Amino acid sequence: MLEKFTEKALNVIAEAQNIAIYDHSDKVLSEHLLLAVVKEAKGFCARIFNSYGITYDRLAYI
């Protein structure tokens, strides 16, 4: 199934898994995916979030 994802999407999924592990979660939840999307600095979505002042650091501590 993962072969259908782009390299950026795979990077986001891998980062979401890392965030979930750091968060001591046994599942990747929507908040982990959101944080990973925002953290992916080269992604289109991250640029949109950044234009509104939404950064990984700000979201991670909410």
Backbone as JSON Lines, residues from 0, in Angstrom:
{"i":0,"aa":"M","n":[0.81,-1.19,0.0],"ca":[0.0,0.0,0.0],"c":[0.86,1.26,0.0]}
{"i":1,"aa":"L","n":[1.96,1.26,0.72],"ca":[2.79,2.46,0.81],"c":[3.47,2.83,-0.5]}
{"i":2,"aa":"E","n":[3.52,1.9,-1.45],"ca":[4.17,2.2,-2.73],"c":[3.41,3.25,-3.53]}
{"i":3,"aa":"K","n":[2.18,3.55,-3.15],"ca":[1.38,4.56,-3.85],"c":[1.62,5.97,-3.33]}
{"i":4,"aa":"F","n":[2.36,6.12,-2.24],"ca":[2.61,7.42,-1.64],"c":[3.86,8.06,-2.24]}
{"i":5,"aa":"T","n":[3.88,9.39,-2.27],"ca":[5.07,10.11,-2.71],"c":[6.13,10.03,-1.62]}
{"i":6,"aa":"E","n":[7.34,10.43,-1.98],"ca":[8.43,10.41,-1.02],"c":[8.15,11.36,0.15]}
{"i":7,"aa":"K","n":[7.58,12.52,-0.14],"ca":[7.23,13.47,0.92],"c":[6.18,12.88,1.86]}
{"i":8,"aa":"A","n":[5.19,12.21,1.3],"ca":[4.14,11.6,2.12],"c":[4.73,10.51,3.0]}
{"i":9,"aa":"L","n":[5.64,9.72,2.45],"ca":[6.29,8.67,3.24],"c":[7.12,9.28,4.37]}
{"i":10,"aa":"N","n":[7.77,10.4,4.07],"ca":[8.55,11.09,5.12],"c":[7.63,11.58,6.23]}
{"i":11,"aa":"V","n":[6.47,12.1,5.87],"ca":[5.51,12.57,6.87],"c":[5.01,11.4,7.73]}
{"i":12,"aa":"I","n":[4.72,10.28,7.08],"ca":[4.25,9.11,7.84],"c":[5.34,8.62,8.8]}
{"i":13,"aa":"A","n":[6.58,8.56,8.32],"ca":[7.68,8.13,9.18],"c":[7.86,9.09,10.35]}
{"i":14,"aa":"E","n":[7.77,10.39,10.07],"ca":[7.91,11.38,11.15],"c":[6.75,11.28,12.13]}
{"i":15,"aa":"A","n":[5.54,11.05,11.64],"ca":[4.38,10.87,12.53],"c":[4.6,9.67,13.45]}
{"i":16,"aa":"Q","n":[5.19,8.6,12.92],"ca":[5.5,7.44,13.75],"c":[6.51,7.82,14.83]}
{"i":17,"aa":"N","n":[7.54,8.58,14.47],"ca":[8.54,9.02,15.44],"c":[7.91,9.9,16.52]}
{"i":18,"aa":"I","n":[7.03,10.79,16.12],"ca":[6.35,11.66,17.08],"c":[5.47,10.84,18.01]}
{"i":19,"aa":"A","n":[4.78,9.84,17.48],"ca":[3.94,8.97,18.31],"c":[4.79,8.21,19.32]}
{"i":20,"aa":"I","n":[5.93,7.72,18.89],"ca":[6.84,7.02,19.82],"c":[7.31,7.97,20.9]}
{"i":21,"aa":"Y","n":[7.72,9.17,20.52],"ca":[8.17,10.16,21.49],"c":[7.05,10.51,22.47]}
{"i":22,"aa":"D","n":[5.82,10.49,21.99],"ca":[4.64,10.81,22.79],"c":[4.16,9.61,23.61]}
{"i":23,"aa":"H","n":[4.88,8.5,23.53],"ca":[4.54,7.26,24.24],"c":[3.17,6.74,23.84]}
{"i":24,"aa":"S","n":[2.84,6.88,22.57],"ca":[1.56,6.41,22.04],"c":[1.8,5.12,21.26]}
{"i":25,"aa":"D","n":[0.9,4.18,21.41],"ca":[1.05,2.92,20.67],"c":[0.39,3.0,19.29]}
{"i":26,"aa":"K","n":[-0.21,4.15,18.96],"ca":[-0.84,4.35,17.66],"c":[-0.45,5.71,17.11]}
{"i":27,"aa":"V","n":[-0.44,5.82,15.79],"ca":[-0.25,7.11,15.15],"c":[-1.63,7.75,15.04]}
{"i":28,"aa":"L","n":[-1.79,8.86,15.73],"ca":[-3.07,9.56,15.77],"c":[-3.04,10.78,14.85]}
{"i":29,"aa":"S","n":[-4.19,11.38,14.66],"ca":[-4.29,12.53,13.76],"c":[-3.38,13.67,14.19]}
{"i":30,"aa":"E","n":[-3.23,13.85,15.5],"ca":[-2.35,14.93,15.96],"c":[-0.89,14.67,15.61]}
{"i":31,"aa":"H","n":[-0.5,13.4,15.57],"ca":[0.87,13.07,15.17],"c":[1.07,13.37,13.68]}
{"i":32,"aa":"L","n":[0.06,13.06,12.88],"ca":[0.15,13.36,11.45],"c":[0.17,14.87,11.21]}
{"i":33,"aa":"L","n":[-0.64,15.61,11.94],"ca":[-0.66,17.07,11.8],"c":[0.71,17.66,12.14]}
{"i":34,"aa":"L","n":[1.27,17.23,13.25],"ca":[2.6,17.73,13.64],"c":[3.64,17.38,12.59]}
{"i":35,"aa":"A","n":[3.56,16.18,12.04],"ca":[4.52,15.77,11.02],"c":[4.37,16.59,9.74]}
{"i":36,"aa":"V","n":[3.14,16.89,9.36],"ca":[2.91,17.72,8.16],"c":[3.49,19.11,8.38]}
{"i":37,"aa":"V","n":[3.27,19.68,9.53],"ca":[3.79,21.02,9.83],"c":[5.32,21.0,9.9]}
{"i":38,"aa":"K","n":[5.86,19.9,10.41],"ca":[7.32,19.8,10.55],"c":[8.01,19.62,9.19]}
{"i":39,"aa":"E","n":[7.33,19.07,8.22],"ca":[7.89,18.88,6.87],"c":[8.03,20.25,6.21]}
{"i":40,"aa":"A","n":[9.18,20.87,6.37],"ca":[9.39,22.26,5.96],"c":[9.25,22.49,4.46]}
{"i":41,"aa":"K","n":[9.49,21.48,3.65],"ca":[9.45,21.65,2.21],"c":[8.07,21.4,1.62]}
{"i":42,"aa":"G","n":[7.14,21.01,2.43],"ca":[5.81,20.66,1.93],"c":[4.91,21.87,1.72]}
{"i":43,"aa":"F","n":[3.97,21.72,0.83],"ca":[3.0,22.77,0.52],"c":[2.17,23.11,1.75]}
{"i":44,"aa":"C","n":[1.69,22.1,2.46],"ca":[0.86,22.33,3.65],"c":[1.62,23.09,4.73]}
{"i":45,"aa":"A","n":[2.88,22.74,4.91],"ca":[3.68,23.43,5.92],"c":[3.82,24.91,5.59]}
{"i":46,"aa":"R","n":[3.96,25.23,4.32],"ca":[4.06,26.65,3.93],"c":[2.77,27.38,4.25]}
{"i":47,"aa":"I","n":[1.64,26.74,4.03],"ca":[0.36,27.36,4.37],"c":[0.26,27.58,5.87]}
{"i":48,"aa":"F","n":[0.56,26.56,6.66],"ca":[0.52,26.71,8.12],"c":[1.47,27.82,8.57]}
{"i":49,"aa":"N","n":[2.67,27.84,8.03],"ca":[3.64,28.86,8.42],"c":[3.17,30.26,8.06]}
{"i":50,"aa":"S","n":[2.43,30.4,6.96],"ca":[1.94,31.72,6.58],"c":[0.94,32.25,7.61]}
{"i":51,"aa":"Y","n":[0.32,31.35,8.37],"ca":[-0.6,31.75,9.44],"c":[0.08,31.74,10.81]}
{"i":52,"aa":"G","n":[1.38,31.56,10.82],"ca":[2.12,31.57,12.08],"c":[2.01,30.28,12.86]}
{"i":53,"aa":"I","n":[1.55,29.23,12.21],"ca":[1.42,27.93,12.87],"c":[2.71,27.16,12.61]}
{"i":54,"aa":"T","n":[3.45,26.89,13.66],"ca":[4.71,26.17,13.54],"c":[4.66,24.9,14.36]}
{"i":55,"aa":"Y","n":[5.61,24.02,14.09],"ca":[5.71,22.77,14.84],"c":[5.87,23.04,16.33]}
{"i":56,"aa":"D","n":[6.77,23.95,16.66],"ca":[7.03,24.24,18.08],"c":[5.79,24.75,18.8]}
{"i":57,"aa":"R","n":[5.02,25.59,18.13],"ca":[3.8,26.12,18.77],"c":[2.76,25.04,18.93]}
{"i":58,"aa":"L","n":[2.59,24.19,17.92],"ca":[1.59,23.12,18.0],"c":[1.98,22.02,18.99]}
{"i":59,"aa":"A","n":[3.26,21.74,19.08],"ca":[3.73,20.63,19.92],"c":[3.44,20.88,21.4]}
{"i":60,"aa":"Y","n":[3.28,22.13,21.79],"ca":[3.1,22.44,23.21],"c":[1.69,22.88,23.56]}
{"i":61,"aa":"I","n":[0.77,22.68,22.64],"ca":[-0.63,23.04,22.93],"c":[-1.29,21.89,23.68]}
